[in-house]
Amino acid sequence: MRTVSRIIALALLAGSLAGVALAQRPRSVSSDPVRPGATAMPTPAPAPPTVKAKYEGGVFGYDKKLDGTLTFDDANNRLVFRKAQKEILFIPYGAVTSAFADTKSRRPKAATVVGSLPSIFTLPAQFIKHKVQYLTLQYRDPDTNASGVTSFKLENKEMLASVLNTLAVKASLMPRGDIYVKRKQQDDEVAKPDK
């Protein structure tokens, strides 16, 4: 009995040491001062002017989740959310202080229902999940003094990357790791009203 436990202990020790040895690999060198060790990512294709999206909340006065479209309104320098061609809300490009892509695993409603039934299908239903892509924006509007965080659910990862990159360019955001942020100097200029 003692020999079996010693063999198991030695196997676990060898496995953990192998994991530590694999983790000690050289890091890649990058010229990006913001993210040392980062590799250059290809720039996604520009986003279409209008994309399907689901508003998830975050803007004062609009607390319901809504299906609609996000539109880049370049003539007025703003990102507009519409439902059935009716403008619901907008965020000026200049008010966006940071933006990032977020992915969450969600269980479909059908899997939740089946998982709650007392049967043999309960266990497999617990493992059924799909990934949902979100565009998350932090904003501060100098005209209304409103600020907050809002998110929009988009169709897929490619569309999310395209919309995020297009918005970052239009809102003059710079990459900082996996997110885009407005420089402090730009942010202070947005907060000051014109004299």
N, CA, C and O of each residue as an XYZ file, in Angstrom:
780
protein
N       0.825     -1.194      0.000
C       0.000      0.000      0.000
C       0.871      1.261      0.000
O       0.582      2.238     -0.691
N       1.954      1.208      0.804
C       2.848      2.362      0.862
C       3.564      2.575     -0.455
O       3.779      3.721     -0.850
N       3.936      1.526     -1.141
C       4.633      1.672     -2.416
C       3.722      2.287     -3.460
O       4.185      3.088     -4.272
N       2.455      1.946     -3.467
C       1.516      2.517     -4.432
C       1.355      4.013     -4.173
O       1.346      4.814     -5.108
N       1.229      4.385     -2.900
C       1.077      5.810     -2.586
C       2.362      6.587     -2.910
O       2.298      7.742     -3.332
N       3.533      5.951     -2.714
C       4.788      6.612     -3.065
C       4.904      6.799     -4.577
O       5.364      7.841     -5.045
N       4.490      5.799     -5.329
C       4.540      5.894     -6.790
C       3.615      7.006     -7.280
O       3.980      7.783     -8.162
N       2.434      7.076     -6.710
C       1.486      8.135     -7.085
C       2.045      9.500     -6.720
O       1.942     10.440     -7.509
N       2.634      9.624     -5.541
C       3.214     10.899     -5.113
C       4.364     11.305     -6.028
O       4.481     12.475     -6.395
N       5.222     10.340     -6.402
C       6.328     10.637     -7.308
C       5.816     11.034     -8.695
O       6.379     11.928     -9.326
N       4.767     10.386     -9.170
C       4.192     10.734    -10.469
C       3.619     12.148    -10.447
O       3.805     12.905    -11.400
N       2.931     12.506     -9.378
C       2.392     13.867     -9.247
C       3.513     14.900     -9.170
O       3.414     15.971     -9.771
N       4.573     14.584     -8.436
C       5.711     15.492     -8.331
C       6.386     15.671     -9.689
O       6.739     16.790    -10.061
N       6.566     14.583    -10.427
C       7.180     14.662    -11.758
C       6.302     15.462    -12.715
O       6.811     16.238    -13.523
N       4.997     15.278    -12.631
C       4.074     16.034    -13.489
C       4.115     17.521    -13.193
O       4.107     18.339    -14.113
N       4.159     17.877    -11.920
C       4.209     19.306    -11.582
C       5.542     19.933    -11.985
O       5.574     21.081    -12.429
N       6.638     19.195    -11.835
C       7.933     19.714    -12.269
C       7.988     19.876    -13.785
O       8.596     20.824    -14.282
N       7.360     18.962    -14.523
C       7.316     19.088    -15.976
C       6.525     20.335    -16.379
O       6.898     21.025    -17.327
N       5.450     20.622    -15.672
C       4.664     21.824    -15.949
C       5.454     23.090    -15.696
O       5.357     24.047    -16.464
N       6.234     23.108    -14.629
C       7.071     24.268    -14.312
C       8.152     24.435    -15.376
O       8.444     25.555    -15.795
N       8.747     23.320    -15.816
C       9.806     23.396    -16.833
C       9.248     23.924    -18.149
O       9.921     24.705    -18.822
N       8.042     23.522    -18.534
C       7.435     24.010    -19.770
C       7.082     25.488    -19.688
O       7.117     26.194    -20.696
N       6.743     25.954    -18.500
C       6.367     27.355    -18.337
C       7.572     28.285    -18.441
O       7.411     29.484    -18.668
N       8.766     27.747    -18.277
C       9.974     28.564    -18.303
C      10.572     28.629    -19.713
O      11.727     28.258    -19.919
N       9.793     29.095    -20.663
C      10.287     29.233    -22.029
C      10.623     30.702    -22.293
O      10.101     31.586    -21.614
N      11.484     30.968    -23.267
C      11.821     32.365    -23.561
C      10.622     33.118    -24.119
O       9.793     32.541    -24.823
N      10.532     34.378    -23.810
C       9.429     35.216    -24.284
C       9.809     35.892    -25.588
O      10.977     36.192    -25.833
N       8.802     36.126    -26.419
C       9.061     36.796    -27.693
C       9.271     38.287    -27.447
O       8.718     38.854    -26.506
N      10.067     38.906    -28.293
C      10.397     40.316    -28.157
C       9.494     41.109    -29.089
O       9.272     40.712    -30.232
N       8.976     42.228    -28.602
C       8.094     43.079    -29.385
C       8.584     44.508    -29.342
O       9.245     44.925    -28.391
N       8.256     45.245    -30.370
C       8.620     46.668    -30.383
C       7.508     47.528    -29.793
O       7.645     48.750    -29.728
N       6.413     46.913    -29.365
C       5.290     47.644    -28.792
C       5.611     48.020    -27.342
O       5.702     47.128    -26.498
N       5.788     49.320    -27.019
C       6.138     49.704    -25.654
C       4.985     49.513    -24.680
O       5.210     49.420    -23.473
N       3.754     49.454    -25.183
C       2.596     49.308    -24.305
C       2.455     47.870    -23.845
O       2.135     47.612    -22.684
N       2.698     46.913    -24.773
C       2.559     45.508    -24.439
C       3.854     44.774    -24.749
O       3.991     44.228    -25.844
N       4.803     44.741    -23.831
C       6.019     43.995    -24.096
C       5.678     42.523    -24.308
O       4.873     41.953    -23.572
N       6.288     41.922    -25.305
C       6.036     40.517    -25.589
C       4.844     40.292    -26.492
O       4.527     39.145    -26.807
N       4.174     41.344    -26.918
C       3.005     41.201    -27.775
C       3.439     41.016    -29.215
O       4.444     41.571    -29.659
N       2.666     40.229    -29.928
C       2.947     40.048    -31.349
C       1.996     40.928    -32.138
O       0.895     41.237    -31.681
N       2.424     41.328    -33.318
C       1.603     42.212    -34.142
C       0.378     41.457    -34.647
O       0.499     40.382    -35.234
N      -0.778     42.017    -34.419
C      -2.033     41.417    -34.863
C      -2.417     42.037    -36.201
O      -2.227     43.237    -36.398
N      -2.955     41.241    -37.124
C      -3.405     41.820    -38.386
C      -4.602     42.735    -38.148
O      -5.462     42.450    -37.314
N      -4.645     43.824    -38.885
C      -5.746     44.768    -38.750
C      -6.994     44.175    -39.390
O      -6.955     43.760    -40.549
N      -8.107     44.129    -38.647
C      -9.330     43.584    -39.226
C      -9.877     44.488    -40.331
O      -9.527     45.665    -40.420
N     -10.731     43.920    -41.161
C     -11.364     44.683    -42.236
C     -12.236     45.778    -41.634
O     -12.750     45.615    -40.527
N     -12.411     46.893    -42.347
C     -13.296     47.949    -41.835
C     -14.724     47.417    -41.674
O     -15.190     46.594    -42.462
N     -15.393     47.898    -40.651
C     -16.759     47.460    -40.385
C     -17.723     48.080    -41.392
O     -17.483     49.186    -41.877
N     -18.806     47.382    -41.710
C     -19.823     48.000    -42.557
C     -20.467     49.169    -41.803
O     -20.379     49.226    -40.577
N     -21.109     50.096    -42.511
C     -21.701     51.257    -41.832
C     -22.770     50.881    -40.801
O     -22.963     51.595    -39.817
N     -23.461     49.764    -41.027
C     -24.515     49.325    -40.105
C     -24.357     47.836    -39.826
O     -24.181     47.044    -40.751
N     -24.418     47.451    -38.542
C     -24.318     46.044    -38.149
C     -25.428     45.697    -37.170
O     -25.880     46.547    -36.403
N     -25.867     44.434    -37.202
C     -26.866     43.965    -36.234
C     -26.228     43.911    -34.856
O     -25.075     43.505    -34.711
N     -26.983     44.324    -33.848
C     -26.471     44.321    -32.479
C     -27.638     44.223    -31.507
O     -28.781     44.526    -31.851
N     -27.330     43.798    -30.296
C     -28.314     43.791    -29.217
C     -27.779     44.682    -28.110
O     -26.710     44.425    -27.556
N     -28.526     45.729    -27.791
C     -28.150     46.641    -26.714
C     -28.365     45.921    -25.386
O     -29.440     45.372    -25.142
N     -27.351     45.921    -24.532
C     -27.410     45.190    -23.264
C     -27.602     46.098    -22.052
O     -27.638     45.606    -20.924
N     -27.723     47.392    -22.252
C     -27.928     48.307    -21.134
C     -26.687     49.116    -20.833
O     -25.614     48.852    -21.376
N     -26.838     50.113    -19.955
C     -25.704     50.916    -19.523
C     -25.846     52.399    -19.769
O     -25.157     53.192    -19.127
N     -26.719     52.802    -20.682
C     -26.934     54.226    -20.937
C     -28.123     54.667    -20.099
O     -29.176     54.030    -20.118
N     -27.950     55.765    -19.362
C     -29.000     56.260    -18.463
C     -30.306     56.467    -19.229
O     -30.326     57.112    -20.277
N     -31.382     55.918    -18.700
C     -32.694     56.072    -19.306
C     -33.063     54.947    -20.263
O     -34.206     54.873    -20.713
N     -32.122     54.078    -20.577
C     -32.375     52.962    -21.489
C     -31.925     51.677    -20.802
O     -30.807     51.210    -21.024
N     -32.791     51.107    -19.970
C     -32.394     49.942    -19.188
C     -32.873     48.613    -19.769
O     -32.500     47.557    -19.258
N     -33.688     48.638    -20.823
C     -34.178     47.397    -21.425
C     -33.219     46.909    -22.496
O     -32.603     47.704    -23.207
N     -33.098     45.577    -22.604
C     -32.297     44.994    -23.682
C     -33.104     45.093    -24.965
O     -34.294     44.776    -24.983
N     -32.459     45.532    -26.038
C     -33.145     45.744    -27.310
C     -32.340     45.163    -28.466
O     -31.114     45.266    -28.489
N     -33.032     44.552    -29.425
C     -32.409     44.121    -30.675
C     -32.523     45.252    -31.677
O     -33.566     45.899    -31.777
N     -31.445     45.493    -32.422
C     -31.467     46.567    -33.405
C     -30.192     46.584    -34.220
O     -29.622     45.537    -34.525
N     -29.747     47.784    -34.572
C     -28.525     47.942    -35.368
C     -27.659     49.054    -34.791
O     -28.154     50.013    -34.198
N     -26.359     48.897    -34.982
C     -25.391     49.951    -34.659
C     -24.965     50.575    -35.968
O     -24.631     49.872    -36.921
N     -24.976     51.905    -36.016
C     -24.614     52.617    -37.239
C     -23.520     53.629    -36.929
O     -23.593     54.362    -35.942
N     -22.497     53.656    -37.796
C     -21.464     54.680    -37.706
C     -21.969     55.911    -38.450
O     -21.985     55.934    -39.681
N     -22.380     56.930    -37.705
C     -22.886     58.170    -38.290
C     -21.721     59.159    -38.364
O     -21.539     59.995    -37.479
N     -20.927     59.043    -39.450
C     -19.724     59.881    -39.584
C     -20.061     61.350    -39.813
O     -19.268     62.224    -39.463
N     -21.218     61.634    -40.394
C     -21.599     63.029    -40.642
C     -21.765     63.786    -39.326
O     -21.480     64.982    -39.253
N     -22.230     63.083    -38.281
C     -22.437     63.712    -36.976
C     -21.442     63.225    -35.921
O     -21.581     63.550    -34.742
N     -20.439     62.448    -36.339
C     -19.410     61.936    -35.431
C     -19.987     61.217    -34.217
O     -19.720     61.593    -33.075
N     -20.786     60.173    -34.476
C     -21.397     59.446    -33.367
C     -21.718     58.015    -33.770
O     -21.834     57.695    -34.953
N     -21.859     57.159    -32.760
C     -22.285     55.780    -32.919
C     -23.752     55.725    -32.508
O     -24.098     56.077    -31.381
N     -24.620     55.281    -33.428
C     -26.064     55.336    -33.199
C     -26.628     53.920    -33.084
O     -26.284     53.045    -33.877
N     -27.499     53.698    -32.091
C     -28.231     52.439    -31.983
C     -29.670     52.702    -32.406
O     -30.331     53.604    -31.890
N     -30.147     51.893    -33.361
C     -31.513     52.039    -33.877
C     -32.278     50.736    -33.720
O     -31.709     49.645    -33.767
N     -33.591     50.882    -33.531
C     -34.490     49.729    -33.544
C     -35.582     50.058    -34.537
O     -36.287     51.057    -34.389
N     -35.725     49.211    -35.558
C     -36.721     49.411    -36.627
C     -36.582     50.814    -37.234
O     -37.573     51.526    -37.397
N     -35.354     51.199    -37.565
C     -35.015     52.485    -38.186
C     -35.310     53.694    -37.300
O     -35.166     54.830    -37.752
N     -35.720     53.475    -36.053
C     -35.955     54.582    -35.125
C     -34.719     54.727    -34.236
O     -34.271     53.758    -33.624
N     -34.175     55.939    -34.171
C     -32.992     56.185    -33.359
C     -33.364     56.077    -31.878
O     -34.243     56.788    -31.392
N     -32.678     55.174    -31.174
C     -32.944     54.979    -29.749
C     -31.947     55.767    -28.898
O     -32.340     56.506    -27.995
N     -30.656     55.604    -29.192
C     -29.629     56.313    -28.431
C     -28.391     56.489    -29.297
O     -28.237     55.814    -30.314
N     -27.515     57.390    -28.894
C     -26.248     57.575    -29.596
C     -25.166     57.945    -28.598
O     -25.434     58.479    -27.522
N     -23.923     57.643    -28.992
C     -22.756     58.006    -28.207
C     -21.795     58.724    -29.149
O     -21.340     58.130    -30.126
N     -21.478     59.991    -28.876
C     -20.521     60.705    -29.739
C     -19.160     60.018    -29.724
O     -18.736     59.496    -28.693
N     -18.483     60.018    -30.854
C     -17.150     59.419    -30.921
C     -16.230     60.043    -29.879
O     -15.444     59.340    -29.244
N     -16.324     61.343    -29.703
C     -15.466     62.044    -28.757
C     -15.737     61.691    -27.306
O     -14.891     61.936    -26.446
N     -16.908     61.117    -27.012
C     -17.257     60.763    -25.640
C     -16.735     59.384    -25.244
O     -16.695     59.062    -24.056
N     -16.338     58.570    -26.210
C     -15.851     57.222    -25.915
C     -14.450     57.325    -25.314
O     -13.532     57.829    -25.960
N     -14.287     56.846    -24.077
C     -12.986     56.908    -23.407
C     -12.239     55.586    -23.470
O     -11.011     55.572    -23.382
N     -12.955     54.468    -23.620
C     -12.301     53.171    -23.808
C     -13.285     52.203    -24.453
O     -14.501     52.353    -24.333
N     -12.734     51.214    -25.135
C     -13.551     50.207    -25.807
C     -12.783     48.899    -25.826
O     -11.564     48.887    -25.998
N     -13.503     47.795    -25.649
C     -12.847     46.498    -25.732
C     -13.841     45.415    -26.130
O     -15.055     45.574    -26.009
N     -13.281     44.307    -26.609
C     -14.066     43.147    -26.999
C     -14.125     42.192    -25.814
O     -13.122     41.964    -25.138
N     -15.292     41.645    -25.571
C     -15.480     40.733    -24.454
C     -16.199     39.490    -24.955
O     -17.146     39.593    -25.736
N     -15.763     38.327    -24.517
C     -16.397     37.067    -24.878
C     -16.821     36.361    -23.601
O     -16.024     36.211    -22.675
N     -18.074     35.929    -23.553
C     -18.587     35.212    -22.389
C     -19.231     33.912    -22.843
O     -19.842     33.853    -23.910
N     -19.093     32.872    -22.032
C     -19.753     31.605    -22.313
C     -21.125     31.611    -21.660
O     -21.258     31.884    -20.467
N     -22.123     31.312    -22.440
C     -23.510     31.288    -21.949
C     -24.138     29.936    -22.256
O     -23.830     29.320    -23.277
N     -25.008     29.481    -21.383
C     -25.752     28.250    -21.621
C     -27.077     28.619    -22.279
O     -27.793     29.485    -21.777
N     -27.417     27.967    -23.411
C     -28.700     28.254    -24.052
C     -29.870     27.911    -23.125
O     -29.744     27.058    -22.246
N     -30.998     28.576    -23.325
C     -32.171     28.345    -22.474
C     -32.626     26.893    -22.527
O     -33.027     26.335    -21.506
N     -32.569     26.270    -23.715
C     -33.006     24.875    -23.842
C     -32.135     23.958    -22.986
O     -32.647     23.026    -22.366
N     -30.824     24.210    -22.944
C     -29.926     23.391    -22.129
C     -30.195     23.610    -20.646
O     -30.068     22.679    -19.851
N     -30.563     24.821    -20.267
C     -30.895     25.104    -18.876
C     -32.154     24.347    -18.463
O     -32.215     23.791    -17.367
N     -33.160     24.324    -19.341
C     -34.408     23.616    -19.039
C     -34.156     22.114    -18.931
O     -34.593     21.474    -17.975
N     -33.451     21.555    -19.914
C     -33.168     20.116    -19.896
C     -32.292     19.768    -18.702
O     -32.469     18.707    -18.102
N     -31.363     20.624    -18.348
C     -30.485     20.378    -17.211
C     -31.206     20.372    -15.884
O     -30.716     19.781    -14.921
N     -32.359     21.014    -15.805
C     -33.103     21.044    -14.549
C     -34.056     19.859    -14.402
O     -34.610     19.647    -13.323
N     -34.255     19.087    -15.467
C     -35.128     17.912    -15.398
C     -34.403     16.750    -14.728
O     -33.203     16.565    -14.929
N     -35.125     15.971    -13.938
C     -34.489     14.803    -13.322
C     -34.444     13.637    -14.323
O     -35.393     12.860    -14.416
N     -33.360     13.524    -15.053
C     -33.221     12.436    -16.018
C     -31.755     12.192    -16.319
O     -30.876     12.824    -15.732
N     -31.502     11.290    -17.219
C     -30.132     10.941    -17.599
C     -29.496     12.043    -18.458
O     -28.271     12.096    -18.572
N     -30.304     12.919    -19.062
C     -29.801     13.984    -19.935
C     -29.326     15.210    -19.155
O     -28.795     16.157    -19.735
N     -29.519     15.182    -17.852
C     -29.171     16.332    -17.025
C     -27.679     16.654    -17.082
O     -27.311     17.813    -17.273
N     -26.824     15.666    -16.922
C     -25.384     15.906    -16.885
C     -24.844     16.448    -18.206
O     -24.129     17.450    -18.173
N     -25.135     15.856    -19.373
C     -24.615     16.434    -20.618
C     -25.130     17.849    -20.888
O     -24.417     18.666    -21.471
N     -26.350     18.139    -20.470
C     -26.911     19.472    -20.711
C     -26.159     20.548    -19.941
O     -26.163     21.712    -20.341
N     -25.512     20.170    -18.835
C     -24.746     21.143    -18.049
C     -23.514     21.647    -18.798
O     -23.006     22.729    -18.503
N     -23.027     20.855    -19.779
C     -21.805     21.209    -20.497
C     -22.064     21.932    -21.815
O     -21.111     22.334    -22.481
N     -23.312     22.107    -22.207
C     -23.628     22.786    -23.460
C     -23.550     24.295    -23.228
O     -24.309     24.857    -22.438
N     -22.624     24.933    -23.927
C     -22.456     26.385    -23.822
C     -22.056     26.925    -25.175
O     -21.496     26.203    -26.000
N     -22.341     28.190    -25.406
C     -21.862     28.855    -26.612
C     -21.260     30.201    -26.207
O     -21.603     30.764    -25.168
N     -20.362     30.698    -27.046
C     -19.676     31.945    -26.744
C     -20.438     33.115    -27.347
O     -20.900     33.053    -28.487
N     -20.563     34.187    -26.562
C     -21.265     35.391    -26.974
C     -20.253     36.530    -27.006
O     -19.451     36.691    -26.086
N     -20.301     37.323    -28.083
C     -19.347     38.406    -28.301
C     -19.974     39.756    -27.943
O     -21.075     40.071    -28.395
N     -19.273     40.551    -27.132
C     -19.769     41.857    -26.712
C     -18.771     42.961    -27.049
O     -17.562     42.789    -26.894
N     -19.292     44.092    -27.511
C     -18.520     45.317    -27.645
C     -18.858     46.144    -26.407
O     -20.009     46.537    -26.221
N     -17.867     46.410    -25.563
C     -18.095     47.158    -24.330
C     -17.432     48.522    -24.460
O     -16.261     48.622    -24.826
N     -18.193     49.573    -24.157
C     -17.720     50.952    -24.274
C     -17.833     51.670    -22.937
O     -18.831     51.544    -22.228
N     -16.799     52.420    -22.611
C     -16.872     53.341    -21.484
C     -16.918     54.728    -22.101
O     -16.141     55.031    -23.006
N     -17.819     55.570    -21.622
C     -17.990     56.879    -22.244
C     -18.152     57.958    -21.183
O     -18.537     57.688    -20.046
N     -17.849     59.182    -21.586
C     -18.089     60.369    -20.756
C     -18.448     61.501    -21.698
O     -17.593     61.999    -22.431
N     -19.702     61.907    -21.685
C     -20.196     62.934    -22.595
C     -20.075     64.305    -21.936
O     -20.723     64.546    -20.917
N     -19.257     65.220    -22.491
C     -19.083     66.534    -21.870
C     -20.319     67.422    -21.987
O     -20.499     68.330    -21.176
N     -21.175     67.175    -22.985
C     -22.368     68.008    -23.154
C     -23.403     67.750    -22.070
O     -24.019     68.685    -21.559
N     -23.595     66.491    -21.719
C     -24.630     66.136    -20.738
C     -24.050     65.775    -19.383
O     -24.795     65.586    -18.422
N     -22.721     65.677    -19.293
C     -22.035     65.272    -18.069
C     -22.400     63.840    -17.673
O     -22.234     63.455    -16.515
N     -22.895     63.056    -18.626
C     -23.247     61.663    -18.377
C     -22.034     60.786    -18.644
O     -21.254     61.048    -19.559
N     -21.886     59.748    -17.841
C     -20.815     58.784    -18.066
C     -21.318     57.414    -17.664
O     -22.269     57.287    -16.893
N     -20.673     56.398    -18.190
C     -21.080     55.045    -17.851
C     -20.391     54.020    -18.724
O     -19.472     54.334    -19.481
N     -20.855     52.789    -18.604
C     -20.348     51.666    -19.378
C     -21.542     50.976    -20.013
O     -22.525     50.670    -19.339
N     -21.452     50.733    -21.306
C     -22.527     50.064    -22.019
C     -21.943     48.951    -22.878
O     -20.747     48.946    -23.170
N     -22.787     48.015    -23.280
C     -22.293     46.937    -24.135
C     -23.339     46.563    -25.177
O     -24.543     46.733    -24.985
N     -22.826     46.049    -26.284
C     -23.651     45.609    -27.398
C     -23.220     44.201    -27.786
O     -22.034     43.941    -27.982
N     -24.182     43.301    -27.894
C     -23.895     41.927    -28.312
C     -23.860     41.889    -29.831
O     -24.801     42.332    -30.489
N     -22.766     41.356    -30.394
C     -22.600     41.281    -31.837
C     -22.604     39.829    -32.300
O     -22.495     38.907    -31.491
N     -22.732     39.635    -33.625
C     -22.925     38.309    -34.207
C     -21.776     37.341    -33.969
O     -22.000     36.224    -33.503
N     -20.549     37.749    -34.280
C     -19.428     36.824    -34.188
C     -18.142     37.584    -33.874
O     -18.126     38.813    -33.815
N     -17.078     36.832    -33.676
C     -15.799     37.399    -33.269
C     -15.199     38.295    -34.350
O     -14.616     39.333    -34.037
N     -15.335     37.905    -35.614
C     -14.776     38.697    -36.714
C     -15.478     40.052    -36.819
O     -14.825     41.081    -36.993
N     -16.809     40.047    -36.712
C     -17.569     41.302    -36.770
C     -17.207     42.189    -35.576
O     -17.068     43.403    -35.721
N     -17.056     41.590    -34.417
C     -16.689     42.338    -33.220
C     -15.329     43.010    -33.395
O     -15.177     44.187    -33.071
N     -14.339     42.274    -33.906
C     -13.011     42.850    -34.120
C     -13.064     43.987    -35.131
O     -12.386     45.002    -34.968
N     -13.866     43.817    -36.170
C     -13.999     44.837    -37.202
C     -14.652     46.107    -36.648
O     -14.168     47.211    -36.899
N     -15.737     45.956    -35.904
C     -16.445     47.113    -35.326
C     -15.549     47.815    -34.297
O     -15.482     49.044    -34.268
N     -14.870     47.045    -33.465
C     -13.998     47.632    -32.445
C     -12.872     48.441    -33.084
O     -12.595     49.562    -32.660
N     -12.231     47.882    -34.090
C     -11.130     48.582    -34.749
C     -11.627     49.852    -35.452
O     -10.982     50.897    -35.368
N     -12.760     49.766    -36.138
C     -13.318     50.931    -36.828
C     -13.684     52.029    -35.832
O     -13.390     53.201    -36.066
N     -14.320     51.658    -34.727
C     -14.683     52.643    -33.707
C     -13.435     53.259    -33.087
O     -13.409     54.463    -32.834
N     -12.406     52.463    -32.840
C     -11.173     52.987    -32.250
C     -10.538     54.040    -33.152
O     -10.038     55.054    -32.665
N     -10.556     53.808    -34.457
C     -10.003     54.788    -35.393
C     -10.844     56.060    -35.393
O     -10.299     57.162    -35.328
N     -12.161     55.920    -35.466
C     -13.053     57.085    -35.532
C     -13.055     57.889    -34.233
O     -13.225     59.107    -34.265
N     -12.867     57.218    -33.083
C     -12.882     57.901    -31.786
C     -11.477     58.292    -31.320
O     -11.311     58.768    -30.197
N     -10.462     58.095    -32.174
C      -9.061     58.433    -31.857
C      -8.576     57.739    -30.590
O      -7.968     58.366    -29.723
N      -8.849     56.440    -30.488
C      -8.399     55.656    -29.346
C      -7.094     54.956    -29.709
O      -6.854     54.629    -30.872
N      -6.262     54.731    -28.707
C      -4.999     54.025    -28.939
C      -5.041     52.666    -28.246
O      -5.678     52.522    -27.202
N      -4.363     51.665    -28.824
C      -4.384     50.342    -28.191
C      -3.558     50.329    -26.910
O      -2.468     50.896    -26.847
N      -4.091     49.681    -25.911
C      -3.391     49.477    -24.641
C      -3.702     48.054    -24.217
O      -4.728     47.791    -23.590
N      -2.812     47.140    -24.563
C      -3.089     45.729    -24.315
C      -4.192     45.275    -25.255
O      -4.103     45.481    -26.465
N      -5.218     44.667    -24.714
C      -6.332     44.183    -25.525
C      -7.476     45.182    -25.619
O      -8.512     44.877    -26.211
N      -7.307     46.368    -25.047
C      -8.363     47.374    -25.094
C      -7.867     48.617    -25.828
O      -6.675     48.760    -26.103
N      -8.785     49.492    -26.135
C      -8.449     50.784    -26.742
C      -8.853     51.866    -25.752
O      -9.941     51.819    -25.178
N      -7.968     52.843    -25.555
C      -8.236     53.912    -24.600
C      -7.927     55.267    -25.224
O      -7.171     55.366    -26.190
N      -8.523     56.297    -24.658
C      -8.233     57.669    -25.069
C      -7.113     58.178    -24.177
O      -7.140     57.980    -22.962
N      -6.135     58.828    -24.777
C      -5.042     59.388    -23.982
C      -5.583     60.416    -23.000
O      -6.614     61.039    -23.252
N      -4.898     60.591    -21.897
C      -5.323     61.524    -20.850
C      -5.460     62.938    -21.406
O      -6.413     63.644    -21.075
N      -4.525     63.352    -22.238
C      -4.567     64.692    -22.820
C      -5.833     64.859    -23.666
O      -6.516     65.878    -23.562
N      -6.148     63.863    -24.503
C      -7.362     63.925    -25.317
C      -8.591     63.926    -24.426
O      -9.548     64.656    -24.683
N      -8.570     63.106    -23.373
C      -9.705     62.994    -22.469
C      -9.973     64.320    -21.766
O     -11.129     64.705    -21.596
N      -8.912     65.025    -21.354
C      -9.079     66.325    -20.696
C      -9.649     67.362    -21.660
O     -10.450     68.207    -21.261
N      -9.235     67.302    -22.937
C      -9.750     68.243    -23.928
C     -11.235     68.021    -24.173
O     -11.978     68.978    -24.391
N     -11.676     66.758    -24.140
C     -13.101     66.444    -24.323
C     -13.909     66.967    -23.157
O     -15.021     67.463    -23.340
N     -13.344     66.858    -21.926
C     -14.076     67.274    -20.738
C     -14.242     68.783    -20.630
O     -15.189     69.258    -20.004
N     -13.312     69.554    -21.244
C     -13.399     71.021    -21.159
C     -14.335     71.548    -22.233
O     -14.142     71.238    -23.409
N     -15.346     72.334    -21.870
C     -16.205     72.923    -22.876
C     -15.466     74.014    -23.639
O     -14.560     74.654    -23.105
N     -15.865     74.223    -24.903
C     -15.258     75.278    -25.713
C     -15.619     76.643    -25.150
O     -16.746     76.878    -24.715
N     -14.633     77.539    -25.169
C     -14.890     78.885    -24.629
C     -15.212     79.844    -25.751
O     -15.458     81.024    -25.502
